[in-house]
Amino acid sequence: MSSGPDVAPVHPESSPARSSVEAAFPGARPTALVIVGGSMAAVKAPSALRRLREAGFRTRVIATRAALAFVTPLSLSTAADDAVATDESWFVPQPSAQHLTLARCDVAVCVGAGADLLARAAQGRASDLASATLLSVPGPVLWVPAMNERMWSHPAVQANVAVLRGFGHRFLGPEYGAFGSSGEGEGLGRMAEPEAIAAAALALVRPRVQDLAGRRVVVSAGPTREYLDPVRFISNPSSGKMGFAVAEEARDRGARVVLVSGPVSLPDPAGMEVRRVDSALELRDAVVGAALGADVVVMTAAVADYRAAEQSQEKQAKVAQEVVVRLVPNPDILAELGGQKGRRVLVGFAMETHAGVERAAAKAQRKNADFILLNYPTQEGTSFGGDDNEVTLVRPDGSWEAWPRTSKREVARRLLDEAVRLLPGD
């Protein structure tokens, strides 16, 4: 199971300077609350604090009990230039509740977050200073997890991550690399580097470009299910993550968003209209209806090409001989939208195993799409269900741009950058 950043990746050599923050927040430096989790990566927390301060943040720090097994309060307070808050200090009499005071920040960064801290936050617990403070933080929350690959990929951990994403929390990593545990070798679970943490925090506090304010964006996501009988269906492994990322990016850029999703396990994102469907026919009706008056339509859904000609109303018993199922084509939703395109921007997705650019360009021409994002599902690290993607933007005239492998949220950002460029003026 792969995971990538929900924010634009920034290389160490392009680490943000203090002037970047000062330009975004003239006259006031933003505050980063750093919560240090109980993984071995907590030893990197002082470095992360220093990088945040170099980027122009004022820093406050909470150390969990488990974190103090790996890093000392002195090293954290020296790096933060502020006292370290702990569970012990939480109960010291103060004029105001410490967790409410600490929560007054522009961004909360959970560094070296392990499975336990993720679970407490996902469950809304307030049994310690860190989790109680997270319940009171008004601004964005950035998780920088660190644990071994088996823990990170466990369904319970991934369920908690999904819940936190549903709250609007963002994730940076984990990354592939060597583990601190002796004999564990390499895998997915290494904490992101301090320079990348500072850059990601800076990206979250910068005022967002509202270039889609007043615009209506329709996004389709996930698979469809074409039932043969009440319990058997034709489908595919699409997770819906790419479409959800596009919808969330459009929402954050000021758009009124309608998300039409096939059956996926992702929670409904906040701040948009979500319509859940099952079949290609249901998705077609929902998308075509929502597209009326839309400025941008993005078809990321993996729609089944065929459905059963006859759907049995009863479960069919298993038989010993071959069974022939007659299939009929599903409607071509992208082509239908292209036939009544008008002034809206229309974006499609394509999956190919060979001759991808040529086929995607022909598809864009045939279906009157402004551009197609092409990916290869068999390519390492970009399979169904992952958090990363590597795509090629292909235009109807055959011109193309290969984008590097990055998070699906970053792909969504670049996709909408291109769509905004193509929007007609009022």
Secondary structure as the mmCIF struct_conf table of DSSP 4:
data_model
#
loop_
_struct_conf.conf_type_id
_struct_conf.id
_struct_conf.beg_label_comp_id
_struct_conf.beg_label_asym_id
_struct_conf.beg_label_seq_id
_struct_conf.end_label_comp_id
_struct_conf.end_label_asym_id
_struct_conf.end_label_seq_id
BEND BEND1 ASP A 6 VAL A 7
HELX_RH_3T_P HELX_RH_3T_P1 PRO A 12 SER A 14
HELX_LH_PP_P HELX_LH_PP_P1 SER A 15 ALA A 17
HELX_RH_AL_P HELX_RH_AL_P1 ARG A 18 ALA A 24
BEND BEND2 PHE A 25 PHE A 25
TURN_TY1_P TURN_TY1_P1 PRO A 26 GLY A 27
STRN STRN1 THR A 31 VAL A 36
BEND BEND3 GLY A 38 SER A 39
HELX_RH_3T_P HELX_RH_3T_P2 MET A 40 LYS A 44
HELX_RH_AL_P HELX_RH_AL_P2 ALA A 45 GLU A 54
TURN_TY1_P TURN_TY1_P2 ALA A 55 GLY A 56
STRN STRN2 ARG A 58 ALA A 63
TURN_TY1_P TURN_TY1_P3 ARG A 65 ALA A 66
HELX_RH_3T_P HELX_RH_3T_P3 ALA A 67 ALA A 69
TURN_TY1_P TURN_TY1_P4 PHE A 70 PHE A 70
BEND BEND4 VAL A 71 VAL A 71
HELX_RH_AL_P HELX_RH_AL_P3 PRO A 73 ALA A 80
TURN_TY1_P TURN_TY1_P5 ASP A 81 ASP A 81
BEND BEND5 ASP A 82 ASP A 82
HELX_LH_PP_P HELX_LH_PP_P2 ALA A 83 ALA A 83
STRN STRN3 VAL A 84 ALA A 85
HELX_RH_AL_P HELX_RH_AL_P4 ASP A 87 TRP A 90
TURN_TY1_P TURN_TY1_P6 PHE A 91 PHE A 91
BEND BEND6 VAL A 92 VAL A 92
BEND BEND7 PRO A 95 SER A 96
HELX_RH_AL_P HELX_RH_AL_P5 GLN A 98 LEU A 102
TURN_TY1_P TURN_TY1_P7 ALA A 103 ALA A 103
BEND BEND8 CYS A 105 ASP A 106
STRN STRN4 VAL A 107 ALA A 113
HELX_RH_AL_P HELX_RH_AL_P6 ALA A 115 ALA A 122
TURN_TY1_P TURN_TY1_P8 GLN A 123 GLY A 124
BEND BEND9 SER A 127 ASP A 128
HELX_RH_AL_P HELX_RH_AL_P7 LEU A 129 LEU A 134
TURN_TY1_P TURN_TY1_P9 LEU A 135 SER A 136
BEND BEND10 GLY A 139 GLY A 139
STRN STRN5 VAL A 141 PRO A 145
HELX_RH_AL_P HELX_RH_AL_P8 GLU A 149 TRP A 152
TURN_TY1_P TURN_TY1_P10 SER A 153 SER A 153
BEND BEND11 HIS A 154 HIS A 154
HELX_RH_AL_P HELX_RH_AL_P9 PRO A 155 GLY A 166
TURN_TY1_P TURN_TY1_P11 PHE A 167 GLY A 168
STRN STRN6 ARG A 170 PHE A 171
STRN STRN7 GLU A 175 ALA A 178
BEND BEND12 GLY A 180 SER A 181
TURN_TY1_P TURN_TY1_P12 SER A 182 GLY A 183
STRN STRN8 GLU A 186 ARG A 190
HELX_LH_PP_P HELX_LH_PP_P3 MET A 191 GLU A 193
HELX_RH_AL_P HELX_RH_AL_P10 PRO A 194 VAL A 205
BEND BEND13 ARG A 206 ARG A 206
HELX_LH_PP_P HELX_LH_PP_P4 PRO A 207 VAL A 209
TURN_TY1_P TURN_TY1_P13 ASP A 211 GLY A 214
STRN STRN9 ARG A 216 ALA A 221
BEND BEND14 GLY A 222 GLY A 222
STRN STRN10 PRO A 223 PRO A 223
STRN STRN11 GLU A 226 TYR A 227
BEND BEND15 LEU A 228 VAL A 231
STRN STRN12 PHE A 233 ILE A 234
BEND BEND16 GLY A 240 GLY A 240
HELX_RH_AL_P HELX_RH_AL_P11 LYS A 241 ASP A 252
TURN_TY1_P TURN_TY1_P14 ARG A 253 GLY A 254
STRN STRN13 ARG A 256 SER A 261
BEND BEND17 PRO A 263 PRO A 263
BEND BEND18 SER A 265 SER A 265
HELX_LH_PP_P HELX_LH_PP_P5 LEU A 266 PRO A 269
TURN_TY1_P TURN_TY1_P15 ALA A 270 GLY A 271
BEND BEND19 MET A 272 MET A 272
STRN STRN14 GLU A 273 ARG A 276
BEND BEND20 SER A 279 SER A 279
HELX_RH_AL_P HELX_RH_AL_P12 ALA A 280 ALA A 291
TURN_TY1_P TURN_TY1_P16 LEU A 292 GLY A 293
BEND BEND21 ASP A 295 ASP A 295
STRN STRN15 VAL A 296 MET A 299
STRN STRN16 ALA A 302 ALA A 302
BEND BEND22 ASP A 305 ASP A 305
STRN STRN17 TYR A 306 ALA A 308
BEND BEND23 ALA A 309 GLU A 310
BEND BEND24 GLN A 313 GLU A 314
HELX_LH_PP_P HELX_LH_PP_P6 LYS A 315 LYS A 318
BEND BEND25 ALA A 320 GLN A 321
STRN STRN18 LEU A 327 PRO A 329
HELX_LH_PP_P HELX_LH_PP_P7 ASN A 330 PRO A 331
HELX_RH_AL_P HELX_RH_AL_P13 ILE A 333 GLY A 339
TURN_TY1_P TURN_TY1_P17 GLN A 340 GLN A 340
TURN_TY1_P TURN_TY1_P18 GLY A 342 ARG A 343
BEND BEND26 ARG A 344 ARG A 344
STRN STRN19 VAL A 345 MET A 351
BEND BEND27 THR A 353 ALA A 355
HELX_RH_AL_P HELX_RH_AL_P14 GLY A 356 LYS A 367
TURN_TY1_P TURN_TY1_P19 ASN A 368 ASN A 368
BEND BEND28 ASP A 370 ASP A 370
STRN STRN20 PHE A 371 ASN A 375
TURN_TY1_P TURN_TY1_P20 PRO A 377 THR A 378
BEND BEND29 GLN A 379 GLN A 379
TURN_TY1_P TURN_TY1_P21 GLU A 380 GLY A 381
BEND BEND30 SER A 383 SER A 383
TURN_TY1_P TURN_TY1_P22 PHE A 384 GLY A 385
BEND BEND31 ASP A 387 ASP A 387
STRN STRN21 ASP A 388 ASN A 389
STRN STRN22 VAL A 391 VAL A 394
TURN_TY1_P TURN_TY1_P23 PRO A 396 ASP A 397
BEND BEND32 GLY A 398 GLY A 398
STRN STRN23 TRP A 400 ALA A 402
HELX_LH_PP_P HELX_LH_PP_P8 TRP A 403 PRO A 404
BEND BEND33 ARG A 405 ARG A 405
STRN STRN24 THR A 406 SER A 407
HELX_RH_AL_P HELX_RH_AL_P15 LYS A 408 LEU A 422
BEND BEND34 LEU A 423 LEU A 423
HELX_LH_PP_P HELX_LH_PP_P9 PRO A 424 GLY A 425
#
